[in-house]
Amino acid sequence: MDSNPNVSEAPEVKLHFLDYWRIIRIRKMVILAVFFLVVLTTAVVSYFLPKSYSAEVSISVEKDVTDVSSPLAHAANVSGYDPFWIQTQVKKIESASILHDVIRRYDLTKRWAELNDGQPLTSEQALLFLKNKMKVRPDRNTSIIEISFRSRDPKEAAEIANAVAHAYRESRLGQRRDFKFGGIKILQEQLDGKEEEVRKAKAIVDELRRGNNIVELGDGSIYGAISPTLNTETLRRSEQQRIDLLYEYNKFNDQLQQLVQLSREELRNQLPTALFPPDQNLVSLLESWTLANQRFSSAVEDFGREHPEVRKLQRLLDEIDSQLNDKVDGILKGLANRVAATKSSLDQLEATVAEAKGKETEFAALFRPYFDAKNDLQDLLLIRKALKIKIDQETFEANLPVSTAVEIFDPATPPHPSRPDFPNLPLNIVLGIIVGLIVGVGLAFFIEYLDTSIKTIDDVERALQAPVLGVIPQNVGTLLFEGPESPNAEAYRVLRTNILFSRKDPSWNTITVVSAGVGEGKSTTLMNLATIFAQNGERVLLVDSDLRRPSLHKLVKVSNSVGLTNYLLRQNTLEEVIQTTPLATLDFLPSGKLPSSSMGILSSEQMKSLIQELKQRYDYVFFDSPPIMGVSDASILASEVDMAVQVIQYRRYPQPMTIRAKQMIQKVGGNLMGIVLNNINVSQDESYYYYYSGYQEYSKQSNADDVKGKGDMAQADLKSKY
């Protein structure tokens, strides 16, 4: 049979924060148990673990810079913070050479013999133990290194930490001294070798100079630059004179060539500025001519050219012109004579230079071994001088103090016995709290993940594709004796209303409540549902058709000696087996005693006839049934009655089991109205709280006539939420 058409497609599951909170609340006992177990275990283990103490020494490490600067050395280029250099020093502190020195000084192989059953440790074993207990950590962005050591003895912890720091300091300073004096020794050996080479080179130079009769200008010192010979000096001076004469000749010759190309009038105007120094007679004549020419021009304008005064001035101008021309000619002739004389001297000097160059070439070939030997000697002297300076500088620096290279500014002190480094009880407890919460919550979610039972209405609608007709809270009693004012009655009124709305045919009036397994509360649900129908005024019959494990007679508090089985076996009439209850509109038909030979009696024709007869006598007939899984009676009842309601207990059976129960009802042709979620723990699951609060509001009303109306309102509210 197809599922209810009113059921919509299952919505997509989207987890909300409240879903996680719901899981935490429901599984809080698991979380708390794991939490307290982890915290308690952490505290106990931390308390009983052997205590160890850690002492720390702080040292400042710098590059090898002396306390005072050496006057023989250039300014040191000391860089700032160098992380690579600091890490190198950390590795050196952790090196075997430093730690073996500490082991040897403090005889740690015997001191730690208890670690080896009283036998002294080997050096390698002591080194491994020391490394495991020691930590070397650079302080970030500083040149400070912190060395710590952990031991069960506080005094030993401080002692070993300080010992490592002192061993590193002594090793660092010792290595510096060894390197310095070792280098100085090598330099001294090289200097001694150079002294012998210089002595031999001097002997060779002196021998060559005497053998070749070489005369050098100056003192001929072998400590300075190579002194020139007499012929070399003569050649140098002659060449300089030749260059000066050549310059003078070219200057005067160019000047003469430019002047001879000018007219006489142009010469008179340019000669005063062309000559240096200028000719004063020429300058005076030019000034006289200029003055006479001005007077002549003025007289011509005043008296005319025939006037005696004008003629006199004309004769003066002619005389000055003649003198100027003679002077210009004399200057040009003198310049030409100077050029010729300079040329003659230049030719003679060039011949002298050429002769000197020839001699210099001969001398160079003759004196080359001498000058080569002298050059080699000068190179050796320079090397010897540099070696002497370097030895003096290194010796001076080696004797300067370098106390800032390694400074132990914060030595280790023994920690207080009440403050062990390990175990750190407060830290361990805090970590235990954190880990306990994480593990507890994780375990809770893991258990929740493994729990495939029905938890929410969404689970029902998604897995079973069936509507939820009602939500029954936990610890519900029997409404037959609690009365209509019971706080839980409203939940069953909502269930009654939803069943009435869900039935397709108004003539359907026989109902059975089934469940997948034992203990899901189907009998209590059926009992209370029948009571609600009866309290509404309908004539209701409650039939205990769970013949194998009948329980309704205990709820109604009547005898089960005669009942349904007696009627079906034709031992008693219907009137004889139906019993009354404290509620006038509610009758009860017990199951009676079931003989072992009548196990399939519910599938008999008598049972079908009984159902039809009861439909005519009562407004509603409710049939109890055994669990549908593994027992055929429930399937028979579901197929014979008009309506079936499946009860699912909250968080009890896995979903596949409830799905299988629903499928069995549909396969036998039962009309499944929907699902009832039973035994909800409202205090733990907030998703059901509004149902419970709504039921409580309804239960506060004292007017019984409003029960049906309130049930209808609850139905409308439930439909709006689904």
PLY file of the C-alpha trace (Angstrom):
ply
format ascii 1.0
element vertex 722
property float x
property float y
property float z
element edge 721
property int vertex1
property int vertex2
end_header
0.00 0.00 0.00
1.27 3.43 -0.88
2.29 5.82 1.80
0.06 8.64 2.84
-0.22 11.11 -0.06
-0.33 14.01 2.35
3.30 13.37 3.26
5.56 15.77 1.40
9.01 15.00 0.17
11.64 14.85 2.91
13.30 18.24 3.34
17.03 18.63 3.06
18.80 18.18 6.39
20.53 21.33 7.60
22.20 21.23 10.98
21.75 24.25 13.21
23.70 25.30 16.25
20.78 24.15 18.40
21.14 20.66 16.95
24.67 20.47 18.28
23.57 21.91 21.61
20.78 19.31 21.78
23.30 16.51 21.31
25.50 17.95 24.07
22.56 18.19 26.48
21.33 14.68 25.71
24.80 13.15 25.99
25.87 15.33 28.91
26.39 12.35 31.19
28.84 10.81 28.71
30.63 14.13 28.37
30.80 14.67 32.13
31.95 11.10 32.76
34.76 11.35 30.21
35.62 14.86 31.40
35.96 13.89 35.05
37.78 10.68 34.17
40.38 12.51 32.07
40.83 15.34 34.60
41.06 12.94 37.53
43.49 10.67 35.70
45.63 13.66 34.71
45.70 15.00 38.27
46.53 11.62 39.82
49.22 10.77 37.28
50.73 14.28 37.56
50.78 14.04 41.35
52.56 10.69 41.45
55.02 11.33 38.60
58.64 11.93 39.71
59.29 15.65 40.04
62.06 17.34 38.11
63.36 20.90 38.34
64.65 23.21 35.64
67.27 25.93 36.11
68.11 28.47 33.42
71.17 30.64 32.78
71.16 33.57 30.37
74.27 34.55 28.44
74.95 37.36 25.98
77.06 36.37 22.99
78.76 38.87 20.70
81.25 38.59 17.91
84.94 38.78 18.87
85.28 42.52 19.48
87.94 43.67 21.93
87.02 45.82 24.90
89.28 48.63 23.51
90.09 49.22 19.86
93.57 48.52 18.52
95.47 51.62 17.22
97.05 49.44 14.56
93.75 48.22 13.12
91.14 49.92 11.03
87.70 50.53 12.50
85.95 47.18 12.86
82.87 46.62 10.78
80.63 45.21 13.50
77.22 44.30 12.09
73.99 44.24 14.03
71.83 41.25 14.99
72.78 38.23 12.89
70.31 35.32 13.36
72.51 32.89 11.44
75.50 33.63 13.69
73.31 33.23 16.81
72.04 29.85 15.58
75.63 28.81 14.94
76.53 29.59 18.56
73.51 27.59 19.74
74.78 24.56 17.81
78.25 25.06 19.28
76.82 25.07 22.82
75.07 21.78 22.03
78.22 20.32 20.49
79.93 17.26 21.93
83.19 19.13 22.60
81.51 21.56 25.03
79.36 18.91 26.72
82.19 16.40 27.06
84.16 19.07 28.90
81.24 19.49 31.36
80.98 15.69 31.77
84.70 15.42 32.48
84.88 18.33 34.94
81.91 17.25 37.03
82.49 13.50 36.67
78.92 13.01 35.45
79.57 9.44 34.33
79.82 8.41 38.00
77.31 10.92 39.34
74.62 9.49 37.09
75.53 5.86 37.74
72.07 5.29 39.26
70.67 5.51 35.74
72.67 2.40 34.83
71.94 0.19 37.86
74.84 1.69 39.79
77.39 1.18 37.00
79.22 4.29 35.68
77.92 5.55 32.39
80.02 5.70 29.29
80.86 9.13 27.91
78.41 8.67 25.07
75.61 7.65 27.44
76.28 10.65 29.67
76.37 12.90 26.60
73.02 11.56 25.37
71.42 12.03 28.79
72.83 15.55 29.09
71.49 16.51 25.66
68.05 15.11 26.48
67.82 17.12 29.70
69.32 20.33 28.31
67.62 22.98 26.20
69.36 25.85 24.42
67.06 28.58 23.14
68.00 31.93 21.56
65.93 34.91 22.61
64.31 36.26 19.46
65.81 39.42 17.91
68.52 39.60 20.61
71.99 38.18 21.10
70.90 36.45 24.31
70.94 32.64 24.59
69.16 30.82 27.41
70.55 27.47 28.59
68.34 25.33 30.83
68.86 21.93 32.44
66.25 19.68 34.06
67.07 17.38 36.97
65.40 15.82 39.99
67.86 17.72 42.17
67.33 21.54 42.06
70.98 22.20 42.95
72.23 19.90 40.22
69.97 21.61 37.68
71.52 25.02 38.44
75.03 23.61 38.66
74.94 21.86 35.28
73.29 24.85 33.54
76.00 27.20 34.82
78.68 24.63 33.96
77.58 24.50 30.32
77.62 28.32 30.12
81.13 28.54 31.64
82.41 25.72 29.42
81.15 27.53 26.33
82.71 30.82 27.49
86.09 29.24 28.17
85.98 27.32 24.90
85.11 30.47 22.97
87.91 32.55 24.57
90.39 29.66 24.34
89.67 29.11 20.69
90.15 32.81 20.03
93.56 32.77 21.73
94.57 29.59 19.93
93.49 30.96 16.57
95.21 34.30 17.17
98.56 32.98 18.37
98.50 30.15 15.87
98.05 32.68 13.09
100.78 34.90 14.55
103.17 31.95 14.61
102.50 31.22 10.93
102.99 34.90 10.07
106.30 34.96 11.99
107.52 31.92 10.08
106.66 33.63 6.81
108.43 36.81 7.98
111.60 34.87 8.81
111.53 33.38 5.33
111.08 36.82 3.76
114.02 38.22 5.78
116.32 35.60 4.26
115.00 36.35 0.77
115.56 40.11 1.29
119.16 39.50 2.41
119.89 37.47 -0.70
118.17 39.99 -2.97
120.23 42.86 -1.49
123.46 41.00 -2.20
122.45 40.46 -5.84
121.55 44.15 -6.33
124.82 45.39 -4.82
126.84 42.99 -6.96
125.09 44.09 -10.19
125.51 47.77 -9.38
129.24 47.42 -8.71
129.86 45.16 -11.66
128.16 47.51 -14.15
129.39 50.79 -12.62
125.83 52.03 -12.33
125.51 55.58 -11.04
122.02 56.54 -9.80
120.89 60.00 -8.88
119.91 60.57 -5.28
121.17 58.36 -2.49
120.51 55.15 -4.42
118.54 53.76 -1.49
117.05 50.37 -2.10
114.18 51.16 0.25
112.65 53.80 -2.03
111.67 53.95 -5.67
114.24 53.01 -8.30
116.57 56.03 -8.86
117.26 57.08 -12.48
120.81 56.87 -13.95
122.74 59.93 -15.19
122.05 59.20 -18.87
118.35 58.68 -18.08
118.16 62.00 -16.31
119.94 63.77 -19.20
117.53 62.24 -21.71
114.56 63.25 -19.59
115.69 66.86 -19.38
116.56 67.10 -23.08
113.20 65.65 -24.02
111.46 68.19 -21.82
113.44 71.05 -23.45
112.57 69.70 -26.90
108.89 69.63 -26.03
109.07 73.22 -24.72
110.92 74.47 -27.84
108.51 72.63 -30.12
105.62 74.30 -28.38
107.29 77.75 -28.64
108.18 77.24 -32.32
104.65 76.17 -33.22
103.19 79.13 -31.36
105.39 81.80 -33.00
105.23 80.18 -36.42
101.43 80.03 -36.35
101.34 83.66 -35.24
103.69 84.73 -38.05
101.70 82.85 -40.68
98.48 84.54 -39.55
100.04 88.04 -39.55
101.69 87.90 -43.00
98.29 87.25 -44.56
96.87 90.54 -43.25
96.95 93.98 -44.98
99.01 96.77 -43.52
95.93 98.49 -42.15
94.80 95.22 -40.48
98.27 94.65 -39.06
98.27 98.08 -37.47
94.93 97.28 -35.76
95.70 93.69 -34.65
99.38 93.81 -33.71
98.78 95.54 -30.36
96.58 92.68 -29.23
98.43 89.86 -31.04
101.75 90.47 -29.31
102.31 89.50 -25.69
103.59 91.52 -24.13
102.40 94.31 -26.51
104.99 96.67 -28.10
104.73 100.01 -26.26
106.23 102.06 -29.14
103.60 100.68 -31.50
100.89 101.46 -29.01
102.19 105.05 -28.58
102.39 105.60 -32.35
98.82 104.32 -32.77
97.61 106.68 -30.06
99.49 109.63 -31.66
98.07 108.81 -35.08
94.54 108.60 -33.67
94.91 111.98 -31.94
96.44 113.67 -35.05
93.74 112.23 -37.26
91.04 113.68 -35.00
92.67 117.12 -35.08
93.07 116.90 -38.86
89.42 116.02 -39.40
88.31 118.89 -37.16
90.60 121.42 -38.92
89.39 120.34 -42.36
85.84 121.05 -41.27
86.82 124.44 -39.85
89.40 125.82 -42.38
89.36 123.56 -45.43
92.19 121.52 -46.88
94.26 124.54 -48.17
94.64 126.19 -44.84
98.23 126.23 -43.54
97.23 124.60 -40.27
95.48 121.80 -42.12
98.51 121.18 -44.29
100.70 121.07 -41.18
98.47 118.45 -39.65
98.55 116.50 -42.93
102.34 116.38 -42.84
102.18 115.15 -39.20
99.81 112.35 -40.16
102.05 111.28 -43.03
105.07 111.22 -40.75
103.23 109.07 -38.15
102.00 106.70 -40.90
105.58 106.24 -42.08
106.74 105.49 -38.55
103.85 103.01 -38.05
104.69 101.17 -41.26
108.35 100.94 -40.32
107.38 99.66 -36.86
105.04 97.00 -38.28
107.71 95.87 -40.72
110.21 95.68 -37.88
107.88 93.62 -35.72
107.19 91.17 -38.54
110.88 90.85 -39.32
111.73 90.31 -35.65
109.02 87.63 -35.36
110.38 85.89 -38.46
113.91 85.96 -37.03
112.61 84.49 -33.73
110.84 81.68 -35.55
114.00 80.88 -37.49
116.13 80.92 -34.35
113.68 78.68 -32.51
113.59 76.27 -35.42
117.38 76.06 -35.43
117.53 75.37 -31.68
114.78 72.78 -32.03
116.67 70.92 -34.73
119.82 70.83 -32.63
117.90 69.60 -29.54
116.12 66.89 -31.52
119.49 65.60 -32.68
120.70 65.58 -29.09
117.57 63.71 -27.92
117.92 61.16 -30.68
121.50 60.52 -29.67
120.53 60.23 -25.99
117.72 57.77 -26.82
120.19 55.59 -28.64
122.48 55.58 -25.66
119.52 54.92 -23.31
118.56 51.87 -25.31
122.10 50.55 -24.95
122.13 51.34 -21.25
118.70 49.71 -20.72
119.89 46.49 -22.28
123.02 46.64 -20.16
121.31 47.56 -16.83
118.10 45.48 -17.17
119.29 42.66 -14.85
120.11 45.26 -12.24
116.74 46.97 -12.37
114.87 43.63 -12.42
116.78 42.54 -9.34
116.06 45.87 -7.68
112.31 45.56 -8.50
112.24 42.09 -6.94
114.00 43.46 -3.89
111.46 46.25 -3.53
108.56 43.72 -3.76
110.16 41.63 -1.03
110.63 44.70 1.13
106.94 45.62 0.76
105.85 42.09 1.68
108.18 42.07 4.70
106.83 45.41 5.85
103.18 44.22 5.51
104.00 41.06 7.48
105.61 43.06 10.26
102.58 45.37 10.50
100.17 42.41 10.52
102.16 40.58 13.22
102.28 43.69 15.41
98.52 44.25 14.91
97.51 40.63 15.66
99.85 40.42 18.66
98.38 43.60 20.12
94.79 42.44 19.53
95.50 38.97 20.93
96.50 40.55 24.23
93.43 42.80 24.41
90.54 41.54 26.62
87.27 40.39 24.95
85.06 40.08 28.01
81.94 41.08 26.01
82.22 38.08 23.66
80.42 35.84 26.17
78.82 37.46 29.20
77.00 35.38 31.82
74.71 38.12 33.14
71.97 35.97 34.71
73.40 32.77 36.27
71.13 29.88 37.12
69.90 29.51 40.70
68.38 26.36 42.26
64.57 26.46 41.90
62.37 26.13 44.96
61.50 22.48 45.79
57.80 23.34 45.78
57.92 24.52 42.17
58.96 21.61 39.96
59.29 22.13 36.26
57.81 18.71 35.56
55.11 17.70 36.06
53.42 21.09 35.85
50.30 20.24 37.82
48.25 23.41 37.03
49.13 23.20 33.34
48.40 19.47 33.20
45.02 19.98 34.87
44.16 22.76 32.44
45.21 20.54 29.54
43.23 17.69 31.11
40.16 19.91 31.27
40.57 20.91 27.64
41.31 17.38 26.44
38.53 15.97 28.62
36.01 18.35 27.12
37.22 17.68 23.60
37.24 13.91 24.04
33.91 13.95 25.88
32.19 16.08 23.27
33.82 14.08 20.48
32.70 10.81 22.05
29.19 12.20 22.50
28.99 13.16 18.84
30.48 9.80 17.85
27.87 7.94 19.90
25.21 10.20 18.41
26.56 9.36 14.96
26.36 5.64 15.70
22.87 6.06 17.18
20.50 5.59 14.22
17.34 5.66 16.30
14.53 8.15 15.77
15.33 11.43 17.50
13.34 14.18 15.85
10.22 14.69 13.80
12.50 15.39 10.85
13.99 11.90 11.27
10.49 10.40 11.04
9.46 12.36 7.99
12.77 11.78 6.24
13.17 8.07 7.01
9.57 6.83 7.13
7.91 9.32 4.79
4.96 9.45 7.17
3.37 12.28 9.15
3.82 12.66 12.90
0.39 12.61 14.53
1.49 13.31 18.07
4.39 13.81 20.46
3.99 12.15 23.87
6.20 13.35 26.74
8.11 11.14 29.11
6.61 9.47 32.24
2.97 9.68 31.16
0.51 7.98 33.48
-2.91 6.39 32.87
-5.44 9.10 31.97
-8.33 6.82 33.01
-7.47 7.48 36.64
-5.76 10.87 36.32
-8.85 12.42 34.77
-9.30 14.94 31.95
-7.34 17.61 33.86
-4.11 15.60 33.68
-1.12 17.70 32.46
-0.44 15.09 29.78
-4.01 14.78 28.49
-3.58 17.51 25.91
-0.92 15.52 24.04
-3.46 12.74 23.46
-6.16 15.24 22.49
-3.82 16.50 19.76
-3.23 12.90 18.72
-7.00 12.20 18.62
-7.64 15.30 16.51
-4.89 14.45 14.04
-6.20 10.89 13.65
-9.68 12.18 12.91
-8.32 14.62 10.35
-6.16 11.94 8.73
-8.82 9.25 8.15
-10.12 9.14 4.59
-13.52 7.62 5.39
-15.71 8.96 8.23
-16.98 5.40 8.79
-13.57 4.20 9.88
-13.79 3.61 13.60
-11.51 0.65 14.41
-7.95 1.50 15.34
-4.87 -0.50 16.31
-1.59 0.82 17.63
1.51 -1.13 16.61
5.22 -0.83 17.35
8.39 -2.35 15.98
9.70 -3.68 19.28
8.89 -4.29 22.89
8.66 -1.44 25.38
7.86 1.41 23.02
4.69 2.31 24.94
2.02 1.24 22.45
-0.29 -0.21 25.11
-0.18 2.96 27.24
-0.65 5.08 24.11
-3.66 2.97 23.06
-5.14 3.10 26.56
-4.82 6.88 26.91
-6.02 7.50 23.36
-9.16 5.40 23.97
-9.71 7.30 27.24
-9.52 10.66 25.41
-12.09 9.45 22.84
-14.34 8.25 25.65
-13.96 11.51 27.60
-15.22 13.32 24.52
-18.56 11.52 24.79
-18.13 8.71 22.23
-18.84 5.11 23.18
-15.45 3.43 23.09
-14.33 -0.16 23.45
-10.75 -1.02 24.40
-9.76 -4.52 23.23
-6.63 -6.19 24.59
-5.75 -8.24 21.51
-2.11 -8.76 22.58
-2.79 -12.39 23.41
0.82 -13.31 24.09
1.70 -10.62 26.67
-1.50 -8.89 27.70
-1.07 -5.79 29.86
-4.15 -3.58 29.48
-6.07 -5.39 32.23
-3.36 -4.23 34.65
-3.82 -0.63 33.53
-7.61 -0.88 33.82
-7.25 -2.88 37.03
-9.63 -5.69 36.12
-9.38 -9.48 35.93
-8.04 -11.19 32.82
-9.58 -14.59 33.53
-12.26 -14.22 30.83
-11.88 -12.22 27.64
-11.34 -12.17 23.89
-10.03 -15.72 23.60
-13.06 -17.08 25.42
-15.37 -15.37 23.00
-13.45 -16.48 19.91
-13.41 -20.04 21.21
-17.20 -19.73 21.76
-16.88 -20.31 25.46
-18.64 -17.07 26.46
-20.90 -14.52 24.88
-19.80 -10.99 24.03
-21.76 -9.48 26.90
-20.05 -11.85 29.31
-16.51 -10.89 28.30
-16.90 -7.09 27.95
-16.26 -5.28 31.25
-16.96 -1.74 32.34
-14.40 0.82 33.54
-14.57 3.82 35.88
-15.32 5.89 32.77
-18.95 5.30 31.76
-18.34 5.66 28.01
-15.36 3.32 27.99
-15.72 -0.47 27.96
-12.91 -2.99 28.14
-12.47 -6.41 26.55
-9.58 -8.32 28.19
-7.49 -10.81 26.23
-8.36 -13.80 28.36
-6.26 -16.91 28.67
-4.74 -18.12 25.39
-4.48 -21.91 25.05
-1.26 -23.08 23.35
-3.38 -24.79 20.68
-5.00 -21.52 19.53
-1.99 -19.32 18.58
-3.49 -18.21 15.23
-6.92 -17.38 16.54
-6.74 -13.69 15.49
-6.74 -14.72 11.81
-9.96 -16.70 12.22
-13.34 -15.82 10.75
-14.66 -15.35 14.28
-12.22 -12.47 14.75
-13.31 -10.81 11.52
-16.95 -11.18 12.52
-16.19 -9.75 15.95
-14.56 -6.66 14.44
-17.60 -6.05 12.23
-19.99 -6.49 15.12
-17.99 -4.16 17.38
-17.96 -1.51 14.64
-21.73 -1.51 14.81
-21.98 -1.41 18.60
-19.38 1.28 19.40
-18.37 4.61 18.02
-14.68 3.65 18.22
-12.94 0.38 18.90
-9.25 0.24 19.90
-7.24 -2.97 19.49
-3.98 -3.55 21.31
-1.36 -5.65 19.49
2.01 -7.27 20.10
5.19 -5.89 18.45
4.93 -6.33 14.71
8.51 -7.55 14.29
8.57 -11.34 14.67
4.89 -11.75 15.66
2.18 -12.17 13.04
-0.75 -11.01 15.25
0.05 -7.33 14.78
0.13 -7.68 10.98
-3.25 -9.48 11.05
-4.83 -6.75 13.16
-3.36 -4.00 10.97
-4.93 -5.63 7.90
-8.37 -6.15 9.50
-8.99 -2.84 11.27
-9.74 0.47 9.58
-6.75 2.45 10.83
-3.28 1.72 12.18
-1.00 4.02 14.15
2.69 3.21 14.64
4.31 4.12 17.95
8.05 4.85 17.94
9.84 5.36 21.21
12.28 8.25 21.25
15.91 7.06 20.93
15.19 3.34 21.43
15.38 1.27 18.24
17.41 1.89 15.07
15.70 3.46 12.09
15.88 0.36 9.85
13.75 -1.50 12.40
11.04 1.19 12.48
11.12 1.46 8.68
10.67 -2.29 8.44
7.68 -2.14 10.79
6.04 0.51 8.64
6.67 -1.55 5.49
5.07 -4.61 7.10
1.91 -2.60 7.89
1.70 -1.40 4.32
2.38 -4.85 2.83
-0.59 -6.42 4.63
-2.84 -3.60 3.42
-3.06 -1.64 6.65
-4.10 2.01 6.57
-1.22 3.69 8.37
-2.47 7.06 9.62
0.91 8.22 10.87
3.51 8.03 13.60
3.39 8.76 17.32
6.70 9.77 18.92
6.58 8.48 22.47
8.51 8.98 25.71
10.12 12.30 24.73
12.49 13.75 27.33
11.35 17.35 27.05
13.84 18.61 29.65
16.77 17.46 27.51
15.50 18.13 24.02
14.51 21.74 23.37
13.14 20.85 19.94
10.07 19.33 21.69
9.73 21.92 24.42
7.02 23.94 22.65
4.81 20.86 22.50
5.10 20.31 26.22
4.59 23.99 27.03
1.50 23.99 24.81
0.14 20.92 26.60
0.71 22.56 29.97
-1.18 25.66 28.90
-4.08 23.52 27.79
-4.06 21.47 30.98
-4.48 24.60 33.11
-7.99 25.10 31.76
-10.63 23.75 34.10
-13.59 23.69 31.73
-13.94 20.17 30.34
-16.35 21.42 27.63
-13.45 23.25 25.95
-11.35 20.12 25.54
-12.42 19.42 21.98
-11.97 23.03 20.94
-8.53 23.11 22.47
-7.66 19.91 20.66
-8.69 21.53 17.38
-6.51 24.56 18.14
-3.58 22.29 18.90
-4.21 20.51 15.61
-4.11 23.80 13.74
-0.88 24.73 15.55
0.69 21.36 14.75
-0.24 21.63 11.06
1.27 25.09 10.86
4.57 23.69 12.20
4.65 20.70 9.86
0 1
1 2
2 3
3 4
4 5
5 6
6 7
7 8
8 9
9 10
10 11
11 12
12 13
13 14
14 15
15 16
16 17
17 18
18 19
19 20
20 21
21 22
22 23
23 24
24 25
25 26
26 27
27 28
28 29
29 30
30 31
31 32
32 33
33 34
34 35
35 36
36 37
37 38
38 39
39 40
40 41
41 42
42 43
43 44
44 45
45 46
46 47
47 48
48 49
49 50
50 51
51 52
52 53
53 54
54 55
55 56
56 57
57 58
58 59
59 60
60 61
61 62
62 63
63 64
64 65
65 66
66 67
67 68
68 69
69 70
70 71
71 72
72 73
73 74
74 75
75 76
76 77
77 78
78 79
79 80
80 81
81 82
82 83
83 84
84 85
85 86
86 87
87 88
88 89
89 90
90 91
91 92
92 93
93 94
94 95
95 96
96 97
97 98
98 99
99 100
100 101
101 102
102 103
103 104
104 105
105 106
106 107
107 108
108 109
109 110
110 111
111 112
112 113
113 114
114 115
115 116
116 117
117 118
118 119
119 120
120 121
121 122
122 123
123 124
124 125
125 126
126 127
127 128
128 129
129 130
130 131
131 132
132 133
133 134
134 135
135 136
136 137
137 138
138 139
139 140
140 141
141 142
142 143
143 144
144 145
145 146
146 147
147 148
148 149
149 150
150 151
151 152
152 153
153 154
154 155
155 156
156 157
157 158
158 159
159 160
160 161
161 162
162 163
163 164
164 165
165 166
166 167
167 168
168 169
169 170
170 171
171 172
172 173
173 174
174 175
175 176
176 177
177 178
178 179
179 180
180 181
181 182
182 183
183 184
184 185
185 186
186 187
187 188
188 189
189 190
190 191
191 192
192 193
193 194
194 195
195 196
196 197
197 198
198 199
199 200
200 201
201 202
202 203
203 204
204 205
205 206
206 207
207 208
208 209
209 210
210 211
211 212
212 213
213 214
214 215
215 216
216 217
217 218
218 219
219 220
220 221
221 222
222 223
223 224
224 225
225 226
226 227
227 228
228 229
229 230
230 231
231 232
232 233
233 234
234 235
235 236
236 237
237 238
238 239
239 240
240 241
241 242
242 243
243 244
244 245
245 246
246 247
247 248
248 249
249 250
250 251
251 252
252 253
253 254
254 255
255 256
256 257
257 258
258 259
259 260
260 261
261 262
262 263
263 264
264 265
265 266
266 267
267 268
268 269
269 270
270 271
271 272
272 273
273 274
274 275
275 276
276 277
277 278
278 279
279 280
280 281
281 282
282 283
283 284
284 285
285 286
286 287
287 288
288 289
289 290
290 291
291 292
292 293
293 294
294 295
295 296
296 297
297 298
298 299
299 300
300 301
301 302
302 303
303 304
304 305
305 306
306 307
307 308
308 309
309 310
310 311
311 312
312 313
313 314
314 315
315 316
316 317
317 318
318 319
319 320
320 321
321 322
322 323
323 324
324 325
325 326
326 327
327 328
328 329
329 330
330 331
331 332
332 333
333 334
334 335
335 336
336 337
337 338
338 339
339 340
340 341
341 342
342 343
343 344
344 345
345 346
346 347
347 348
348 349
349 350
350 351
351 352
352 353
353 354
354 355
355 356
356 357
357 358
358 359
359 360
360 361
361 362
362 363
363 364
364 365
365 366
366 367
367 368
368 369
369 370
370 371
371 372
372 373
373 374
374 375
375 376
376 377
377 378
378 379
379 380
380 381
381 382
382 383
383 384
384 385
385 386
386 387
387 388
388 389
389 390
390 391
391 392
392 393
393 394
394 395
395 396
396 397
397 398
398 399
399 400
400 401
401 402
402 403
403 404
404 405
405 406
406 407
407 408
408 409
409 410
410 411
411 412
412 413
413 414
414 415
415 416
416 417
417 418
418 419
419 420
420 421
421 422
422 423
423 424
424 425
425 426
426 427
427 428
428 429
429 430
430 431
431 432
432 433
433 434
434 435
435 436
436 437
437 438
438 439
439 440
440 441
441 442
442 443
443 444
444 445
445 446
446 447
447 448
448 449
449 450
450 451
451 452
452 453
453 454
454 455
455 456
456 457
457 458
458 459
459 460
460 461
461 462
462 463
463 464
464 465
465 466
466 467
467 468
468 469
469 470
470 471
471 472
472 473
473 474
474 475
475 476
476 477
477 478
478 479
479 480
480 481
481 482
482 483
483 484
484 485
485 486
486 487
487 488
488 489
489 490
490 491
491 492
492 493
493 494
494 495
495 496
496 497
497 498
498 499
499 500
500 501
501 502
502 503
503 504
504 505
505 506
506 507
507 508
508 509
509 510
510 511
511 512
512 513
513 514
514 515
515 516
516 517
517 518
518 519
519 520
520 521
521 522
522 523
523 524
524 525
525 526
526 527
527 528
528 529
529 530
530 531
531 532
532 533
533 534
534 535
535 536
536 537
537 538
538 539
539 540
540 541
541 542
542 543
543 544
544 545
545 546
546 547
547 548
548 549
549 550
550 551
551 552
552 553
553 554
554 555
555 556
556 557
557 558
558 559
559 560
560 561
561 562
562 563
563 564
564 565
565 566
566 567
567 568
568 569
569 570
570 571
571 572
572 573
573 574
574 575
575 576
576 577
577 578
578 579
579 580
580 581
581 582
582 583
583 584
584 585
585 586
586 587
587 588
588 589
589 590
590 591
591 592
592 593
593 594
594 595
595 596
596 597
597 598
598 599
599 600
600 601
601 602
602 603
603 604
604 605
605 606
606 607
607 608
608 609
609 610
610 611
611 612
612 613
613 614
614 615
615 616
616 617
617 618
618 619
619 620
620 621
621 622
622 623
623 624
624 625
625 626
626 627
627 628
628 629
629 630
630 631
631 632
632 633
633 634
634 635
635 636
636 637
637 638
638 639
639 640
640 641
641 642
642 643
643 644
644 645
645 646
646 647
647 648
648 649
649 650
650 651
651 652
652 653
653 654
654 655
655 656
656 657
657 658
658 659
659 660
660 661
661 662
662 663
663 664
664 665
665 666
666 667
667 668
668 669
669 670
670 671
671 672
672 673
673 674
674 675
675 676
676 677
677 678
678 679
679 680
680 681
681 682
682 683
683 684
684 685
685 686
686 687
687 688
688 689
689 690
690 691
691 692
692 693
693 694
694 695
695 696
696 697
697 698
698 699
699 700
700 701
701 702
702 703
703 704
704 705
705 706
706 707
707 708
708 709
709 710
710 711
711 712
712 713
713 714
714 715
715 716
716 717
717 718
718 719
719 720
720 721
